[in-house]
């Protein structure tokens, strides 16, 4: 193993590592995690923290009290350097850690009008390094980790110091460091709990089900989630959801439960079958009590007033997009480049701005106002 790597899986070595890490002014971090692929839920499998000398591979799956490192990650005096950290910070919030002073170099690249690339390809482009083979699809729950996994995990942070220096020097030269500071503040203040938990009953499945079927399906899917948590397996590996869609449409098929394929063998038994039958009976009671008609749609009914309001909102978005945002975007593209203009005024962001769901940062408002004035656009209510 590389002499710069320290594998931490006991409390004594963890305590020693923490005493060194808390003295750093910059830490380079990455996480390896599993999100409903090998096990149930959103799970941290490995934390890589590099202080410029040693890469500490911190193993959270044993006896370590991983929350001991949270105060260091939450210390605003220590800069945490990372790359494309969205899902990572979502996981940290999920387990109770709210990092501060996070510098995401992927965002820095965007502000420099660079295309969206993986870390490996960014290192090729910026530093001329060779791309390493990916281990992202590895089973990071497996122990012991392979030599390849250990090296891959460490390599993810070893080159972050050089990458930071190159990108931040370029950002400073272009006078955009304040932009990044504003992006950092927004990044840290976001609600990262959204998306951490799986959608137990996929809302999109409503379109193929009547209200009666949806009531049955919802109860069955909630039970699937319960069984998955007990087995510590992703739901899709426990029961194929299409089986429950079929049961929702044809409840009598539950009688074949013990012979159905695409079901985990530990739950293909009479006890689970009895529970499924009781859930379907509960659903039938709800259907009768609520007088749900046979072909009643499961989709929320929209009143004529709501339809009119929705049409007005769509019309407002189209008008603002064509008369305000797209003309500004063209000027932004000429001066700042295609990648930055697509970031600042993506279709999603334009819709969010017009509908009031997205608030612009100060630097973004200044840029848009600058081009609004240059184009003599009178409509300024959006920024």
C-alpha atoms as a printed R data frame, in Angstrom:
    type eleno elety resid chain resno       x       y       z
1   ATOM     1    CA   UNK     A     1   0.000   0.000   0.000
2   ATOM     2    CA   UNK     A     2   1.164   3.530  -0.844
3   ATOM     3    CA   UNK     A     3   3.072   5.010   2.123
4   ATOM     4    CA   UNK     A     4   0.880   8.129   1.920
5   ATOM     5    CA   UNK     A     5  -2.228   6.074   2.732
6   ATOM     6    CA   UNK     A     6  -3.364   5.278   6.273
7   ATOM     7    CA   UNK     A     7  -6.277   2.874   6.651
8   ATOM     8    CA   UNK     A     8  -8.251   3.773   9.764
9   ATOM     9    CA   UNK     A     9 -10.529   1.135  11.272
10  ATOM    10    CA   UNK     A    10  -9.901   1.329  15.030
11  ATOM    11    CA   UNK     A    11 -10.607   4.038  17.600
12  ATOM    12    CA   UNK     A    12  -6.973   4.607  18.606
13  ATOM    13    CA   UNK     A    13  -5.717   5.288  15.071
14  ATOM    14    CA   UNK     A    14  -8.883   7.309  14.395
15  ATOM    15    CA   UNK     A    15  -8.219   9.517  17.402
16  ATOM    16    CA   UNK     A    16  -4.620  10.078  16.257
17  ATOM    17    CA   UNK     A    17  -5.803  10.953  12.748
18  ATOM    18    CA   UNK     A    18  -8.360  13.436  14.073
19  ATOM    19    CA   UNK     A    19  -5.723  15.228  16.150
20  ATOM    20    CA   UNK     A    20  -3.704  15.821  12.969
21  ATOM    21    CA   UNK     A    21  -6.635  16.696  10.732
22  ATOM    22    CA   UNK     A    22  -7.978  19.363  13.080
23  ATOM    23    CA   UNK     A    23  -4.682  21.256  12.719
24  ATOM    24    CA   UNK     A    24  -5.051  21.616   8.943
25  ATOM    25    CA   UNK     A    25  -6.329  24.722   7.187
26  ATOM    26    CA   UNK     A    26  -7.340  22.700   4.102
27  ATOM    27    CA   UNK     A    27  -8.627  19.158   3.766
28  ATOM    28    CA   UNK     A    28  -9.310  17.288   0.538
29  ATOM    29    CA   UNK     A    29 -12.231  14.926   0.870
30  ATOM    30    CA   UNK     A    30 -14.312  12.361  -0.971
31  ATOM    31    CA   UNK     A    31 -16.759   9.633   0.001
32  ATOM    32    CA   UNK     A    32 -17.564   6.182  -1.275
33  ATOM    33    CA   UNK     A    33 -21.162   5.226  -0.617
34  ATOM    34    CA   UNK     A    34 -23.969   2.905  -1.595
35  ATOM    35    CA   UNK     A    35 -27.452   4.196  -2.375
36  ATOM    36    CA   UNK     A    36 -29.889   1.307  -2.550
37  ATOM    37    CA   UNK     A    37 -27.657  -0.826  -4.730
38  ATOM    38    CA   UNK     A    38 -26.078  -3.474  -2.512
39  ATOM    39    CA   UNK     A    39 -27.967  -2.749   0.722
40  ATOM    40    CA   UNK     A    40 -31.063  -0.919   1.883
41  ATOM    41    CA   UNK     A    41 -30.849   2.856   2.180
42  ATOM    42    CA   UNK     A    42 -28.208   5.540   1.743
43  ATOM    43    CA   UNK     A    43 -24.995   4.329   3.400
44  ATOM    44    CA   UNK     A    44 -21.492   5.681   3.894
45  ATOM    45    CA   UNK     A    45 -18.914   2.994   3.054
46  ATOM    46    CA   UNK     A    46 -15.609   4.908   3.158
47  ATOM    47    CA   UNK     A    47 -14.404   8.444   3.837
48  ATOM    48    CA   UNK     A    48 -11.197   9.734   2.245
49  ATOM    49    CA   UNK     A    49  -9.587  12.740   3.938
50  ATOM    50    CA   UNK     A    50  -6.215  14.058   2.723
51  ATOM    51    CA   UNK     A    51  -4.301  16.751   4.578
52  ATOM    52    CA   UNK     A    52  -1.623  17.168   1.912
53  ATOM    53    CA   UNK     A    53   0.654  14.576   3.512
54  ATOM    54    CA   UNK     A    54  -1.440  11.567   4.442
55  ATOM    55    CA   UNK     A    55  -4.647  10.242   2.959
56  ATOM    56    CA   UNK     A    56  -6.735   8.800   5.772
57  ATOM    57    CA   UNK     A    57  -9.134   6.136   4.529
58  ATOM    58    CA   UNK     A    58 -11.662   6.087   7.346
59  ATOM    59    CA   UNK     A    59 -13.749   2.910   7.549
60  ATOM    60    CA   UNK     A    60 -17.208   3.614   9.028
61  ATOM    61    CA   UNK     A    61 -18.481   0.038   8.790
62  ATOM    62    CA   UNK     A    62 -16.755  -1.316  11.881
63  ATOM    63    CA   UNK     A    63 -16.610  -0.001  15.422
64  ATOM    64    CA   UNK     A    64 -15.576   3.592  14.666
65  ATOM    65    CA   UNK     A    65 -17.750   6.411  15.946
66  ATOM    66    CA   UNK     A    66 -17.747   8.231  12.626
67  ATOM    67    CA   UNK     A    67 -19.451  11.297  14.097
68  ATOM    68    CA   UNK     A    68 -16.166  12.095  15.877
69  ATOM    69    CA   UNK     A    69 -14.981  13.701  12.626
70  ATOM    70    CA   UNK     A    70 -18.100  15.830  12.203
71  ATOM    71    CA   UNK     A    71 -16.766  18.842  14.194
72  ATOM    72    CA   UNK     A    72 -13.769  19.003  11.826
73  ATOM    73    CA   UNK     A    73 -15.976  18.888   8.734
74  ATOM    74    CA   UNK     A    74 -18.273  21.514  10.277
75  ATOM    75    CA   UNK     A    75 -15.403  23.837  11.266
76  ATOM    76    CA   UNK     A    76 -15.677  26.926   8.997
77  ATOM    77    CA   UNK     A    77 -11.988  27.724   9.574
78  ATOM    78    CA   UNK     A    78 -10.951  24.578   7.680
79  ATOM    79    CA   UNK     A    79 -11.550  24.584   3.930
80  ATOM    80    CA   UNK     A    80 -12.912  21.301   2.590
81  ATOM    81    CA   UNK     A    81 -11.901  20.824  -1.052
82  ATOM    82    CA   UNK     A    82 -13.899  18.352  -3.127
83  ATOM    83    CA   UNK     A    83 -15.191  17.648  -6.621
84  ATOM    84    CA   UNK     A    84 -18.858  17.231  -7.648
85  ATOM    85    CA   UNK     A    85 -19.867  16.871  -4.016
86  ATOM    86    CA   UNK     A    86 -23.664  17.030  -4.360
87  ATOM    87    CA   UNK     A    87 -24.548  13.455  -3.403
88  ATOM    88    CA   UNK     A    88 -21.711  13.353  -0.867
89  ATOM    89    CA   UNK     A    89 -22.985  16.355   1.072
90  ATOM    90    CA   UNK     A    90 -26.518  14.956   0.848
91  ATOM    91    CA   UNK     A    91 -25.255  11.801   2.545
92  ATOM    92    CA   UNK     A    92 -23.362  13.763   5.207
93  ATOM    93    CA   UNK     A    93 -26.502  15.746   6.056
94  ATOM    94    CA   UNK     A    94 -28.419  12.451   6.105
95  ATOM    95    CA   UNK     A    95 -26.120  11.054   8.819
96  ATOM    96    CA   UNK     A    96 -26.095  14.267  10.853
97  ATOM    97    CA   UNK     A    97 -23.099  16.250   9.566
98  ATOM    98    CA   UNK     A    98 -23.419  19.730   8.037
99  ATOM    99    CA   UNK     A    99 -20.032  20.628   6.509
100 ATOM   100    CA   UNK     A   100 -18.959  24.264   6.289
101 ATOM   101    CA   UNK     A   101 -16.482  26.049   3.992
102 ATOM   102    CA   UNK     A   102 -16.891  23.547   1.154
103 ATOM   103    CA   UNK     A   103 -15.029  24.351  -2.070
104 ATOM   104    CA   UNK     A   104 -16.409  22.247  -4.917
105 ATOM   105    CA   UNK     A   105 -13.937  22.406  -7.798
106 ATOM   106    CA   UNK     A   106 -16.574  21.194 -10.256
107 ATOM   107    CA   UNK     A   107 -18.470  24.436  -9.603
108 ATOM   108    CA   UNK     A   108 -15.245  26.424 -10.030
109 ATOM   109    CA   UNK     A   109 -14.812  24.831 -13.456
110 ATOM   110    CA   UNK     A   110 -18.339  25.884 -14.399
111 ATOM   111    CA   UNK     A   111 -17.654  29.497 -13.416
112 ATOM   112    CA   UNK     A   112 -14.588  29.330 -15.662
113 ATOM   113    CA   UNK     A   113 -16.766  28.254 -18.601
114 ATOM   114    CA   UNK     A   114 -15.402  24.721 -18.684
115 ATOM   115    CA   UNK     A   115 -17.490  21.702 -19.721
116 ATOM   116    CA   UNK     A   116 -18.918  19.295 -17.170
117 ATOM   117    CA   UNK     A   117 -16.415  16.451 -16.774
118 ATOM   118    CA   UNK     A   118 -15.679  13.725 -14.250
119 ATOM   119    CA   UNK     A   119 -12.818  14.274 -11.817
120 ATOM   120    CA   UNK     A   120 -10.637  11.859 -13.767
121 ATOM   121    CA   UNK     A   121 -11.207  13.679 -17.057
122 ATOM   122    CA   UNK     A   122 -10.791  17.070 -15.395
123 ATOM   123    CA   UNK     A   123  -7.365  15.970 -14.150
124 ATOM   124    CA   UNK     A   124  -6.485  14.927 -17.693
125 ATOM   125    CA   UNK     A   125  -7.589  18.290 -19.072
126 ATOM   126    CA   UNK     A   126  -6.127  20.526 -16.352
127 ATOM   127    CA   UNK     A   127  -2.998  18.660 -15.234
128 ATOM   128    CA   UNK     A   128  -2.272  16.319 -18.132
129 ATOM   129    CA   UNK     A   129  -2.575  13.231 -15.927
130 ATOM   130    CA   UNK     A   130  -3.589   9.787 -17.134
131 ATOM   131    CA   UNK     A   131  -7.218   8.833 -16.562
132 ATOM   132    CA   UNK     A   132  -7.555   6.060 -13.990
133 ATOM   133    CA   UNK     A   133  -9.945   3.153 -14.375
134 ATOM   134    CA   UNK     A   134 -13.157   3.648 -12.428
135 ATOM   135    CA   UNK     A   135 -14.104   1.653  -9.340
136 ATOM   136    CA   UNK     A   136 -17.349   3.557  -8.769
137 ATOM   137    CA   UNK     A   137 -19.458   0.462  -9.384
138 ATOM   138    CA   UNK     A   138 -17.433  -1.575  -6.898
139 ATOM   139    CA   UNK     A   139 -19.099  -3.056  -3.861
140 ATOM   140    CA   UNK     A   140 -17.736  -0.641  -1.253
141 ATOM   141    CA   UNK     A   141 -19.394  -2.680   1.492
142 ATOM   142    CA   UNK     A   142 -17.040  -5.601   0.806
143 ATOM   143    CA   UNK     A   143 -14.293  -6.139   3.357
144 ATOM   144    CA   UNK     A   144 -11.400  -6.315   3.103
145 ATOM   145    CA   UNK     A   145 -11.198  -3.725   0.340
146 ATOM   146    CA   UNK     A   146  -9.046  -4.755  -2.600
147 ATOM   147    CA   UNK     A   147  -5.717  -3.071  -3.288
148 ATOM   148    CA   UNK     A   148  -7.321  -1.537  -6.383
149 ATOM   149    CA   UNK     A   149 -10.186  -0.069  -4.357
150 ATOM   150    CA   UNK     A   150  -7.816   1.403  -1.781
151 ATOM   151    CA   UNK     A   151  -5.597   2.989  -4.414
152 ATOM   152    CA   UNK     A   152  -8.604   4.296  -6.358
153 ATOM   153    CA   UNK     A   153 -10.115   5.852  -3.228
154 ATOM   154    CA   UNK     A   154  -6.864   7.616  -2.366
155 ATOM   155    CA   UNK     A   155  -6.210   8.776  -5.926
156 ATOM   156    CA   UNK     A   156  -9.535  10.613  -5.816
157 ATOM   157    CA   UNK     A   157  -8.039  13.099  -3.346
158 ATOM   158    CA   UNK     A   158  -4.277  12.992  -4.011
159 ATOM   159    CA   UNK     A   159  -4.501  15.345  -6.994
160 ATOM   160    CA   UNK     A   160  -7.067  17.762  -5.570
161 ATOM   161    CA   UNK     A   161  -4.416  20.174  -4.147
162 ATOM   162    CA   UNK     A   162  -2.835  20.748  -7.574
163 ATOM   163    CA   UNK     A   163  -6.230  20.986  -9.232
164 ATOM   164    CA   UNK     A   164  -7.342  23.532  -6.651
165 ATOM   165    CA   UNK     A   165  -4.246  25.669  -7.192
166 ATOM   166    CA   UNK     A   166  -4.671  25.719 -10.976
167 ATOM   167    CA   UNK     A   167  -8.400  26.445 -10.972
168 ATOM   168    CA   UNK     A   168  -8.382  29.017  -8.170
169 ATOM   169    CA   UNK     A   169  -5.486  30.902  -9.789
170 ATOM   170    CA   UNK     A   170  -7.505  31.068 -13.002
171 ATOM   171    CA   UNK     A   171 -10.635  32.120 -11.114
172 ATOM   172    CA   UNK     A   172  -8.745  34.915  -9.354
173 ATOM   173    CA   UNK     A   173  -7.184  36.062 -12.622
174 ATOM   174    CA   UNK     A   174 -10.656  36.351 -14.147
175 ATOM   175    CA   UNK     A   175 -11.998  38.227 -11.116
176 ATOM   176    CA   UNK     A   176 -14.598  35.625 -10.176
177 ATOM   177    CA   UNK     A   177 -13.565  34.576  -6.671
178 ATOM   178    CA   UNK     A   178 -16.491  36.501  -5.183
179 ATOM   179    CA   UNK     A   179 -18.824  34.552  -7.455
180 ATOM   180    CA   UNK     A   180 -17.515  31.331  -5.970
181 ATOM   181    CA   UNK     A   181 -17.904  32.619  -2.417
182 ATOM   182    CA   UNK     A   182 -21.574  33.278  -3.117
183 ATOM   183    CA   UNK     A   183 -21.952  29.828  -4.686
184 ATOM   184    CA   UNK     A   184 -20.373  28.281  -1.581
185 ATOM   185    CA   UNK     A   185 -22.783  30.058   0.750
186 ATOM   186    CA   UNK     A   186 -25.746  28.879  -1.290
187 ATOM   187    CA   UNK     A   187 -24.352  25.333  -1.473
188 ATOM   188    CA   UNK     A   188 -24.073  25.120   2.313
189 ATOM   189    CA   UNK     A   189 -27.530  26.582   2.956
190 ATOM   190    CA   UNK     A   190 -29.427  24.226   0.637
191 ATOM   191    CA   UNK     A   191 -31.835  21.645   2.012
192 ATOM   192    CA   UNK     A   192 -29.836  18.494   1.335
193 ATOM   193    CA   UNK     A   193 -32.358  16.193   3.023
194 ATOM   194    CA   UNK     A   194 -34.378  16.163  -0.213
195 ATOM   195    CA   UNK     A   195 -33.473  13.054  -2.189
196 ATOM   196    CA   UNK     A   196 -31.764  11.232   0.675
197 ATOM   197    CA   UNK     A   197 -34.700   8.884   1.230
198 ATOM   198    CA   UNK     A   198 -36.023   6.690  -1.583
199 ATOM   199    CA   UNK     A   199 -39.509   7.232  -2.991
200 ATOM   200    CA   UNK     A   200 -41.367   4.307  -1.462
201 ATOM   201    CA   UNK     A   201 -44.438   4.600  -3.689
202 ATOM   202    CA   UNK     A   202 -43.313   6.037  -7.061
203 ATOM   203    CA   UNK     A   203 -45.743   8.804  -7.948
204 ATOM   204    CA   UNK     A   204 -45.158   8.283 -11.679
205 ATOM   205    CA   UNK     A   205 -46.813   4.851 -11.403
206 ATOM   206    CA   UNK     A   206 -50.189   6.560 -10.840
207 ATOM   207    CA   UNK     A   207 -50.663   7.121 -14.543
208 ATOM   208    CA   UNK     A   208 -51.127   3.392 -15.194
209 ATOM   209    CA   UNK     A   209 -53.434   2.737 -12.217
210 ATOM   210    CA   UNK     A   210 -57.020   3.574 -11.321
211 ATOM   211    CA   UNK     A   211 -57.757   4.972  -7.859
212 ATOM   212    CA   UNK     A   212 -58.768   1.519  -6.589
213 ATOM   213    CA   UNK     A   213 -55.550   0.055  -7.941
214 ATOM   214    CA   UNK     A   214 -53.488   2.926  -6.533
215 ATOM   215    CA   UNK     A   215 -54.885   2.351  -3.022
216 ATOM   216    CA   UNK     A   216 -53.884  -1.326  -3.187
217 ATOM   217    CA   UNK     A   217 -50.507  -0.555  -4.743
218 ATOM   218    CA   UNK     A   218 -49.612   2.054  -2.110
219 ATOM   219    CA   UNK     A   219 -50.184  -0.350   0.791
220 ATOM   220    CA   UNK     A   220 -48.245  -3.129  -0.938
221 ATOM   221    CA   UNK     A   221 -45.285  -0.857  -1.728
222 ATOM   222    CA   UNK     A   222 -45.086   0.420   1.842
223 ATOM   223    CA   UNK     A   223 -44.879  -3.197   2.968
224 ATOM   224    CA   UNK     A   224 -42.171  -3.857   0.365
225 ATOM   225    CA   UNK     A   225 -40.119  -1.060   1.912
226 ATOM   226    CA   UNK     A   226 -40.603  -2.598   5.370
227 ATOM   227    CA   UNK     A   227 -39.462  -6.025   4.157
228 ATOM   228    CA   UNK     A   228 -36.463  -4.484   2.385
229 ATOM   229    CA   UNK     A   229 -35.323  -2.716   5.544
230 ATOM   230    CA   UNK     A   230 -35.612  -5.978   7.498
231 ATOM   231    CA   UNK     A   231 -33.578  -7.879   4.902
232 ATOM   232    CA   UNK     A   232 -31.184  -4.928   4.457
233 ATOM   233    CA   UNK     A   233 -31.526  -5.217   0.713
234 ATOM   234    CA   UNK     A   234 -32.579  -2.654  -1.919
235 ATOM   235    CA   UNK     A   235 -36.314  -2.844  -2.558
236 ATOM   236    CA   UNK     A   236 -35.894  -3.722  -6.234
237 ATOM   237    CA   UNK     A   237 -33.859  -6.787  -5.211
238 ATOM   238    CA   UNK     A   238 -36.511  -7.907  -2.737
239 ATOM   239    CA   UNK     A   239 -39.668  -7.659  -4.850
240 ATOM   240    CA   UNK     A   240 -39.994  -6.501  -8.442
241 ATOM   241    CA   UNK     A   241 -42.508  -3.636  -8.228
242 ATOM   242    CA   UNK     A   242 -44.251  -4.913 -11.367
243 ATOM   243    CA   UNK     A   243 -45.498  -7.830  -9.275
244 ATOM   244    CA   UNK     A   244 -47.350  -5.402  -7.021
245 ATOM   245    CA   UNK     A   245 -48.667  -3.443  -9.999
246 ATOM   246    CA   UNK     A   246 -50.115  -6.750 -11.192
247 ATOM   247    CA   UNK     A   247 -51.564  -7.494  -7.721
248 ATOM   248    CA   UNK     A   248 -53.098  -4.014  -7.613
249 ATOM   249    CA   UNK     A   249 -54.916  -4.746 -10.873
250 ATOM   250    CA   UNK     A   250 -55.598  -8.433 -10.153
251 ATOM   251    CA   UNK     A   251 -55.738  -8.975  -6.358
252 ATOM   252    CA   UNK     A   252 -56.596 -12.671  -6.730
253 ATOM   253    CA   UNK     A   253 -53.068 -13.339  -8.038
254 ATOM   254    CA   UNK     A   254 -51.748 -13.013  -4.479
255 ATOM   255    CA   UNK     A   255 -52.787 -16.669  -4.064
256 ATOM   256    CA   UNK     A   256 -49.762 -17.619  -6.222
257 ATOM   257    CA   UNK     A   257 -47.314 -15.783  -3.939
258 ATOM   258    CA   UNK     A   258 -45.204 -18.784  -2.931
259 ATOM   259    CA   UNK     A   259 -44.508 -19.696  -6.572
260 ATOM   260    CA   UNK     A   260 -43.896 -16.241  -8.047
261 ATOM   261    CA   UNK     A   261 -40.447 -15.419  -9.419
262 ATOM   262    CA   UNK     A   262 -38.523 -12.142  -8.922
263 ATOM   263    CA   UNK     A   263 -39.177 -12.314  -5.173
264 ATOM   264    CA   UNK     A   264 -36.472 -12.755  -2.522
265 ATOM   265    CA   UNK     A   265 -36.600 -16.403  -1.352
266 ATOM   266    CA   UNK     A   266 -36.723 -15.422   2.335
267 ATOM   267    CA   UNK     A   267 -40.130 -13.797   1.905
268 ATOM   268    CA   UNK     A   268 -41.687 -16.220  -0.562
269 ATOM   269    CA   UNK     A   269 -43.661 -17.918   2.213
270 ATOM   270    CA   UNK     A   270 -47.171 -18.292   3.628
271 ATOM   271    CA   UNK     A   271 -46.626 -15.757   6.428
272 ATOM   272    CA   UNK     A   272 -45.877 -12.950   3.961
273 ATOM   273    CA   UNK     A   273 -48.706 -14.151   1.722
274 ATOM   274    CA   UNK     A   274 -51.122 -13.821   4.643
275 ATOM   275    CA   UNK     A   275 -49.891 -10.291   5.315
276 ATOM   276    CA   UNK     A   276 -50.339  -9.327   1.663
277 ATOM   277    CA   UNK     A   277 -53.889 -10.667   1.737
278 ATOM   278    CA   UNK     A   278 -54.655  -8.630   4.858
279 ATOM   279    CA   UNK     A   279 -53.287  -5.484   3.183
280 ATOM   280    CA   UNK     A   280 -55.435  -6.092   0.124
281 ATOM   281    CA   UNK     A   281 -58.448  -6.601   2.406
282 ATOM   282    CA   UNK     A   282 -57.610  -3.312   4.136
283 ATOM   283    CA   UNK     A   283 -57.438  -1.630   0.740
284 ATOM   284    CA   UNK     A   284 -60.851  -3.047  -0.223
285 ATOM   285    CA   UNK     A   285 -62.368  -1.643   2.984
286 ATOM   286    CA   UNK     A   286 -60.967   1.809   2.149
287 ATOM   287    CA   UNK     A   287 -62.332   1.521  -1.383
288 ATOM   288    CA   UNK     A   288 -65.807   0.639  -0.097
289 ATOM   289    CA   UNK     A   289 -65.808   3.187   2.745
290 ATOM   290    CA   UNK     A   290 -64.748   5.986   0.384
291 ATOM   291    CA   UNK     A   291 -67.101   4.799  -2.361
292 ATOM   292    CA   UNK     A   292 -64.316   4.685  -4.955
293 ATOM   293    CA   UNK     A   293 -65.800   4.016  -8.378
294 ATOM   294    CA   UNK     A   294 -64.371   1.205 -10.524
295 ATOM   295    CA   UNK     A   295 -62.780   3.371 -13.227
296 ATOM   296    CA   UNK     A   296 -62.092   6.444 -11.093
297 ATOM   297    CA   UNK     A   297 -58.798   8.072 -12.049
298 ATOM   298    CA   UNK     A   298 -55.969   8.092  -9.528
299 ATOM   299    CA   UNK     A   299 -54.651  11.379 -10.835
300 ATOM   300    CA   UNK     A   300 -55.539  14.497  -8.829
301 ATOM   301    CA   UNK     A   301 -58.532  16.248 -10.325
302 ATOM   302    CA   UNK     A   302 -57.764  19.737 -11.622
303 ATOM   303    CA   UNK     A   303 -60.490  22.372 -11.499
304 ATOM   304    CA   UNK     A   304 -61.152  24.688 -14.423
305 ATOM   305    CA   UNK     A   305 -59.733  27.545 -12.340
306 ATOM   306    CA   UNK     A   306 -56.518  25.587 -11.746
307 ATOM   307    CA   UNK     A   307 -56.259  24.769 -15.446
308 ATOM   308    CA   UNK     A   308 -56.618  28.458 -16.250
309 ATOM   309    CA   UNK     A   309 -53.931  29.403 -13.716
310 ATOM   310    CA   UNK     A   310 -51.579  26.727 -15.061
311 ATOM   311    CA   UNK     A   311 -52.101  28.004 -18.602
312 ATOM   312    CA   UNK     A   312 -51.348  31.550 -17.461
313 ATOM   313    CA   UNK     A   313 -48.139  30.398 -15.756
314 ATOM   314    CA   UNK     A   314 -47.021  28.535 -18.900
315 ATOM   315    CA   UNK     A   315 -47.763  31.598 -21.013
316 ATOM   316    CA   UNK     A   316 -45.795  33.770 -18.575
317 ATOM   317    CA   UNK     A   317 -42.804  31.415 -18.713
318 ATOM   318    CA   UNK     A   318 -42.785  31.285 -22.531
319 ATOM   319    CA   UNK     A   319 -43.023  35.079 -22.776
320 ATOM   320    CA   UNK     A   320 -40.238  35.664 -20.245
321 ATOM   321    CA   UNK     A   321 -38.027  33.032 -21.849
322 ATOM   322    CA   UNK     A   322 -38.361  34.422 -25.377
323 ATOM   323    CA   UNK     A   323 -38.371  38.140 -24.579
324 ATOM   324    CA   UNK     A   324 -36.076  38.395 -21.549
325 ATOM   325    CA   UNK     A   325 -33.887  35.403 -20.807
326 ATOM   326    CA   UNK     A   326 -32.906  34.016 -24.221
327 ATOM   327    CA   UNK     A   327 -31.749  37.407 -25.580
328 ATOM   328    CA   UNK     A   328 -29.685  37.902 -22.415
329 ATOM   329    CA   UNK     A   329 -28.347  34.349 -22.700
330 ATOM   330    CA   UNK     A   330 -27.061  35.046 -26.211
331 ATOM   331    CA   UNK     A   331 -25.020  38.026 -24.970
332 ATOM   332    CA   UNK     A   332 -23.772  36.028 -21.992
333 ATOM   333    CA   UNK     A   333 -22.643  33.288 -24.356
334 ATOM   334    CA   UNK     A   334 -20.655  35.764 -26.466
335 ATOM   335    CA   UNK     A   335 -18.834  37.293 -23.502
336 ATOM   336    CA   UNK     A   336 -18.608  34.468 -20.957
337 ATOM   337    CA   UNK     A   337 -18.940  31.337 -23.072
338 ATOM   338    CA   UNK     A   338 -21.434  28.595 -23.805
339 ATOM   339    CA   UNK     A   339 -20.898  26.433 -20.704
340 ATOM   340    CA   UNK     A   340 -21.278  29.295 -18.237
341 ATOM   341    CA   UNK     A   341 -24.322  30.742 -20.022
342 ATOM   342    CA   UNK     A   342 -25.976  27.301 -20.052
343 ATOM   343    CA   UNK     A   343 -25.305  27.016 -16.325
344 ATOM   344    CA   UNK     A   344 -26.625  30.455 -15.435
345 ATOM   345    CA   UNK     A   345 -29.682  30.310 -17.695
346 ATOM   346    CA   UNK     A   346 -30.548  26.657 -18.145
347 ATOM   347    CA   UNK     A   347 -34.171  25.914 -19.018
348 ATOM   348    CA   UNK     A   348 -34.737  24.608 -15.502
349 ATOM   349    CA   UNK     A   349 -33.326  27.761 -13.917
350 ATOM   350    CA   UNK     A   350 -35.357  30.051 -16.195
351 ATOM   351    CA   UNK     A   351 -38.569  28.241 -15.224
352 ATOM   352    CA   UNK     A   352 -37.548  28.424 -11.560
353 ATOM   353    CA   UNK     A   353 -36.823  32.161 -11.730
354 ATOM   354    CA   UNK     A   354 -40.092  33.014 -13.471
355 ATOM   355    CA   UNK     A   355 -42.162  30.818 -11.136
356 ATOM   356    CA   UNK     A   356 -40.393  32.234  -8.079
357 ATOM   357    CA   UNK     A   357 -38.877  28.923  -6.952
358 ATOM   358    CA   UNK     A   358 -35.244  29.925  -7.582
359 ATOM   359    CA   UNK     A   359 -33.539  32.953  -6.081
360 ATOM   360    CA   UNK     A   360 -30.610  34.431  -7.956
361 ATOM   361    CA   UNK     A   361 -27.299  35.166  -6.273
362 ATOM   362    CA   UNK     A   362 -26.101  38.771  -6.199
363 ATOM   363    CA   UNK     A   363 -23.491  38.279  -8.912
364 ATOM   364    CA   UNK     A   364 -26.095  36.601 -11.115
365 ATOM   365    CA   UNK     A   365 -28.526  39.505 -10.654
366 ATOM   366    CA   UNK     A   366 -25.788  41.985 -11.544
367 ATOM   367    CA   UNK     A   367 -24.935  40.134 -14.751
368 ATOM   368    CA   UNK     A   368 -28.549  39.822 -15.837
369 ATOM   369    CA   UNK     A   369 -29.304  43.462 -15.075
370 ATOM   370    CA   UNK     A   370 -26.210  44.524 -17.018
371 ATOM   371    CA   UNK     A   371 -27.411  42.742 -20.150
372 ATOM   372    CA   UNK     A   372 -31.037  43.706 -19.600
373 ATOM   373    CA   UNK     A   373 -29.965  47.347 -19.759
374 ATOM   374    CA   UNK     A   374 -27.773  46.728 -22.801
375 ATOM   375    CA   UNK     A   375 -30.755  45.205 -24.600
376 ATOM   376    CA   UNK     A   376 -33.196  47.873 -23.355
377 ATOM   377    CA   UNK     A   377 -35.417  45.237 -21.762
378 ATOM   378    CA   UNK     A   378 -37.944  46.995 -19.542
379 ATOM   379    CA   UNK     A   379 -39.242  43.894 -17.747
380 ATOM   380    CA   UNK     A   380 -37.066  43.671 -14.607
381 ATOM   381    CA   UNK     A   381 -39.383  41.953 -12.117
382 ATOM   382    CA   UNK     A   382 -37.478  38.663 -12.338
383 ATOM   383    CA   UNK     A   383 -34.153  40.053 -11.139
